[in-house]
Amino acid sequence: MAVQVGFVGAGGIARAHLANLRQLDGVAVRAVSDVDTGRAEEVAAEWGAKAYADCVDMLERERLDAVYVCLPPAAHGSLEMALADLGLPFYVEKPIHLDLVVAAQVECMVREKGLVTSVGYQLRYSDAVAAAREQLTDRQLALAQGFYIGGLPGAPWWRRKAQSGGQVVEQATHIYDLLRYLAGEVETVYAVASTGAMTDVEGYDLEDASVAMLEFSNGAVGHVVSACVLTGGGEPHVGLRFDGRAFTIKLAGSTLDVADERERRSESFPQPPGDWMLRADSAFIEAVRGRNSAIRSDYADGLRTLALTLAVNKSLETREPVSPAELLLAASHGCQ
């Protein structure tokens, strides 16, 4: 029997997931919800599904096996709680929330129900990332660096920190997540930022650029540099670099560079970026079917990445060092 899937949100990221589900056997999109009813109806028509303006109405009326949550960051929370309460597996786009307390409550419910969940950290499914992870195994890391320097996304909500969380939480989160995945947990962050370069942009209240210094639990140190000021020019830079005694490992897109005492080589992995999301979608659907899970980021893992990026935001505000683990512990108070 086909896995019966519902979608909450029918925008661009939802369309990408829907295109992937077309490539998977035994998947039926049964219902689509969006506040833009025309958009919901358009997607529903493509699948022979039912369109809804209200996701609560959708959940009450439909018998679903899993739900995709494709909403802007500020819209998360109550829906995931409802899904957990119903015992419905869900795939949620990053960041999972802007409020760590609410996200921790969702994680507690998910854990109590033993639900299958997945978070949209699709870069974890890259062959280049897998190769970097293998290369870093058993190496003593001294320095880890991450970069997300680019332009300003077009969505109006992205420019409002109260709605997006800012670049660190909404966009550079992929870099912070990969640092956790490849280098280990971060014990302390200290961050600073600049503003004033984007005063002509209507509705913009974000940091223009930030630098977060990181102290890892394994003793390594590092930093993440992010900026969204290159709209209309400049040279974007997104990637990671890892250094230890006599080795350097660099990761950018689908290219991995390794230099150590034995060799210097550059390897390009012939994998289109869309394949990363396809693998994430396939892993989620297979887990919903009850087969061996290949999910590389579940809700609990997404919660730890959220704690890290929110710790950076807090340090930006206070100019003080912040512990992600302590933030998460305080947010999880009362959840066993």
Secondary structure, DSSP 4 states (H G I P E B T S, - for coil): --EEEEEE--SHHHHHHHHHHHTSTTEEEEEEE-SSHHHHHHHHHHHT-EEES-HHHHHHH---SEEEE---GGG-SHHHHHHHHHT--EEEPSS--S-HHHHHHHHHHHHHHT--EEE--GGGG-HHHHHHHHHHTT--EEEEEEEEE----S-GGGG-HHHH-HHHHHTTHHHHHHHHHHH--EEEEEEEEE--S-TTSTT--S-SEEEEEEEETTS-EEEEEEE---TTSS--EEEEEEEETTEEEEEETTEEEEEESS-EEEEE----HHHHHHHHHHHHHHHHTTSPP--S--HHHHHHHHHHHHHHHHHHHH-S-B-HHHHHHHHTTT--
